[in-house]
């Protein structure tokens, strides 16, 4: 049966074909610059819909696609049927075992605002992961990719109930209603959700996994997800911020479940410059402007390579210019927006480290050269000698050159 399902999944893309499929550029009418301020401000929201794929996008797509295939290969096998029987025992509250065995789990970890959630969304879209697959033989409905959010309190029961609700939403089933009506315990829910995942889900994505870090239920939730992997044979992807990495690295059994991808902010390279040029090509101000290297460098320094901050900066700059009748984009309006609109982000934006020039090596000065120095450069011995000749206070002479602190003994 798994062959029937895999045949309905789009083939894996690569190279330029993949980049073109991932890219999103809303339709833009150059004549919009002649429209009223209200029309331009309304149309400007298209800037937020632009998506330029990067190497991060490619890696996330490949990881999700291969994880989905590994899950689908287990559907309809003899071991899957045996696991269905065991899961049924769990729903009835009896003892049960994991027959099918785990598939795999992995993480996608990156700083907030770098676009990892958008990359996941674009990958799911071109995989058609939200399109329900129906098999002709052994009639079965399957949701290739199911996305849920980790509960803020890391509640195991809340997570399991949410998975059932998402499946019902896509397939029109009534698993969620049945679980609530039966008042299932957590152990019974794990059996029910494992059965549902085995029959109806290919890849499960748990977003906002960093919620497990500061919750007392965090380890219980990860344990429940591990049990879900073993009892359903599906792949599980956990998406979160870097703080979740500390949690997964704390124990070996957690680290095993968190091998995956890790991303940081964009560096100042061709990918960043192309993204800036694409965003700035959506012009809504009346006057044209030049996209200089200095402007691109300034944008990187003041967004720290964070895509979300960059998009907000460019959008708000055009919005501010239109509202104030300035009608152009230059360093004046960019600095104004950065200082006012992005003030809360200043402490979180990582600017490029300043270039540190090597210190010049100290050269040894001979005695003859030392004597030829200007009168401002005087040795301590010379100062004492002069004070004795003139009969003045030695300490007073020294104080004119350096700070002296006297301590009573």
N, C-alpha and C positions, 0 to 999 in steps of 0.2 A: 504493500500500500504506500510505503514511503516514496516509491518511484513516481507514483501518480501525483503526489504532493509536490515533489521537487520539480517535476516538469512544469508546474504552474507558477513556479517562482522565476522571475526574470533572470536571465543569465548575468553572470558577474561582469561588471564593466571595469575598464582599465584605461590608463593614458588619457589622451584628449577627450575620448568618448565619455569617460567618467567625469572629468572636469566640466565639460559642457552640460552634463546632466545635473551636476550639483549646483552649478551657477544659477543665480536668480537676479535678473535685472528687470524691474518693472518698466512698463512702457513709458517713455518720456517724450513729451511734446515741447520742442525748443521755444514755441510761441507762448508758452506759459508765462514767460518773463514780461509779456505785455498785458497779462490779465490783471484783475483787481487784486489788492492786497489780500482780501479774504480768500479768493480762489487760490492764490499762490500758497497761502499758509495751510489751506486744507490739503492741497496736493503734495505738500512737502513731506507728509507722513510716509511717502513712498521711499524716502531715504532709509527708513528703518527696515524696509523689506528687501533691501539689496543684500545679496550674499555672494561673496567672492571666495571660492574654495581655496584651501591651502593644503600643505602636506598633512596637517592635522586632520583635515576632512577626509583625505584619502585613507589614512591609517584607521580612522574610526569606521569608515564604510567597510573596509576589508575585514576588520575584526568582527563587526556585527554580522556581516554576510556569512563568514565562515562559521561563526557560532550558531547561526540559524541552520546551516546545512548539517552540522553535527547533530543538532536536535532532531531534525526531520528524518535523518537516517535511522533513527530508533523507532519511529512510528510504525505500528503494525507488525513489529517483529514478535517472535515467540516470547522473548523475554518481556516485552511490553505487555503482552496478554497476561503473563504470570504476575507482573507487577500490578495490573488492574485488580486481580483477585486479592492481593495483599492489601492494597489500598482500601478495598471494600471492607476488609476486616478492621482497618483503622477507623473507618466511619462508624462501624458498629460498636466501637470501643474495645475490641479484642486485640490481642498481641499480633504484631505483624512484623515483617522483615523487608529489607531493601533488596529486591532481586535484580532490578534493572541496573543499578549502580549509577554513579554520578556521571554527568556529561562534562561540563566545565563551568567555571565562573571566572569572571575577570572584572577589572575596574577600569574606568576612564576618569582620571583625576586631573584637574586643572584649576587654575585660579578663576575666581568669579569674574565674569564679564569677558572672557577670551573667546567665547562663541562655541563652547563644547556642546551645550544643549542644542544649539541651532544646527551644529554639524550632525548630531545624532538624529535630529528631526529630518534633515535633508537626506541622510543615509536611508532612513526608514521609508521616506517618500519614494525614492527611486528603486528601492527593493520591493515596493508595493506591500510593505509589511502590515498596513492597516486594511488591506483588501482581503476579505474572507475567502478562504480556499475551500471548495467543496469537491469531495471525491465521488465519482460515479459508482464505483464498486465499494461495498461496505460503506454506505452513505455516511459521511462524516464532515462536519464543519470545523475548520481550523483557522485560528487567528495567528498568522505568522509571527507578529511582534506585538507584545502587550506591554504598555508603559504605565507604571504606577509610581507614586511618590512615597518616599519613606515617611511615615507619620512623624510629626514633630516630637512626640514622646516615645518614639520607637516601639509602639505597642505591637506585639506579635499578632494579637487578635485583629487589631485594626488593619494591619497590612493584609492578612489573609482575606478578610471581608472585602477589602478594596479590590483585590485580584478577582474575586468572584463577581463583583459589581461591574468591573471593566469587561469581563467575558460576556456577561448578560447584555451589556450595552451594545457590544459588537455583534453577537450571535442571536440575540432575541431569546436567550434561554432564561431560566428562573433559578439558577443555583444560589444566588444571593438571597433571594426571598426564602428559599428552602432552608438555608443555614440559619437565618434569623428565627424562622418559625420553629425549628427543631431545638433552638437554644444550644447549639453545639459547644462543647468545651474546646479549648485550644488544641488538644491532642486530636480530637475528632475533626476539627477544622483542617489540620495539617493533612489528614488522610483525604478529606473531601477536596481540598485545593490541589493536592498532588494528583488526584484522579482527574480533576478538571484540566490541569496543565498537561498531563499525559495525553489526554484526548483532544484538547482544543488549542494549545499554545505551543508555538515553536520556540521563540526567544522571549524571555522576561527581562525587562529593563527597569531597574529600581533607581529613580532619580533622587537627588538630595540625600544621598547616603551619609553625609556628614552629620546628620541628625543623631546618629548612633553614638557620636563621640561624647557628648555631654549628658547622656541619658543612662540611667541605671539599667534600663532594659536593652541597651545597645548590644551586648554580647548575646542575650537571649534571641534578639531579632536575627543576628547573623547566624546563630545556631539553627533557627527555624528555616532560614533560607538554604542552609547547607542540607538540612533534612529534606527540604523540598527538591533540591537538585538530585539527591540520591533516590527519592521515591517517584520522580517523574521523568528523569532522564533529559530534562531540558537544560539549555544554557541560560545562565543568569548574568546580566551585566549590571554592575553597580556604578553609578555616576555621582561624583561629588567633588568637593574642594580639597586643597592640600591638607587641611586639618584632619581629614578622614584617614590620610596615609599614616599618621602617627598612631592611630587606633589599630589599624590592620598590621602594622609592623611590631606591635607590642607582644604578640604571641605567634608561635610557629604555625599553629592550626589556622589562625586568622590570615597570616601572610600567604599561606598556600591558596587561600580563596581570593586573594586580591592581586594576583599577578596580572599585569595589563599595561595600559598606556598612561603616560603622565606628560602633561603639557604646561608650558609657561606662557608669558606674554610674548607678543611678536617682537622680533628684533628689527632693527632698521636695515631692511634689505629690499630687494626688488619686489617681493611679495607685499610688503607694507606700502611701498610707494605706489604700486599698482592699485591697491585698495583705496588709498587716498585719492588718486586721480579719478577712479570710478565714482567715488562718493561726491567729489567736487564737480564732476561732469553733470550732475543733476543740479543745474543752476536755476535758482528762482529769484535772485536779485536782479535789478534792472541793468546794472553796469557789469561788463565783463571784467575778469581779473586773470592775472597770470599765476600759474601754479609753478612756483620756483622751488629750487632745491632748498633754499633757506626756509620756505614755508613748510615743506615736507619734514625737514629736520625739526622745526619748531613743534609741529603737530606730534611727532614721536616723543619729543622731550616732555610735552605737556599732557600726554595721555598714557605715557609709560608703556606703549605697545599694547594697551588694553583696548580691544575692539569696541566694546560697549561705550567706553569713555570717548573714543575717537568719533564714533557716529553721533553721539550726543553733542560733542563740541562743534562738529560741522553743521549739524541740523540747527542747533541753537544760535550759531553765528549768523546763519542766513535769516532765521526768524527774527533775531534782534535787529539786523540791518533793515529788514522790511518794516518792522513796527516803528522804528525810529526814523524812517525815511532816509537812511544812510545809503541804501541800495548798492552796496559793494562789499566785497570780502577782502579785508587787508589785516595787517597786524594789529591795528587799533581795535577793530571789532572782535578779533580773536582773543586778544588779551583781556578785553572787557568781559567777554563771556566766560573765559577761564577763571577769572578772579571772582565773578559773581555767581554764575550758575554751577560751576564745578568746585566751589570752595570746600565742600564736605569731602571731596576726593583727594585734596592736595596731599594729605598725609599718607595716602595709599598708592599714589602714583610714583613709580620708580623711575627717576630720571637717569640718563646716562651718566656713568661715573666720569668726573672731570679728568682730562688728560694730565697726568703728573709727569713733569719733565724731570729727568735725572739731575740730582744735585751735582754741581761741579766739584771735582776733587780738590781738596785742600792742598795747597802748595806750601812746601817748607820754605821759610824765609831765613836767609842767612843773617848773621849778626850785622854785617855791613849794610845790608838792605834794610834791616830793622831800624838802624840809626837814621836812614834817609827818609823814613816815613814822616807824614805830616805831624805837626805838634799835637793834633787831636788824639793821636794814638800814643799813649804813654804807658810804660810798664809800671807795676806797683812799686818796684825798687826805685825807679826814677822819681816817683811822686814822694816817697819817703825822704829821698835825698834832698829834693828841693825844699820840702817842709823844714828839714833840719837847718838848711842854709839860711832860709828866711826867718827862722824862729817861729813859724806859724804852727797851728794845731794840725797834727798828722791826720787825725780822724776827720776833721773838717774838710781837708783837701780831698780825702777819699770819697766823702759824701757827695762832692760835686760831680763825680763820675759814675759811681755805683750806689745802690741802696745798701745801707749798713744798718743792721739791727743789733742793738746792744742788749745783752742778757746778764742779769745780776747773778753772781755766783755766791 
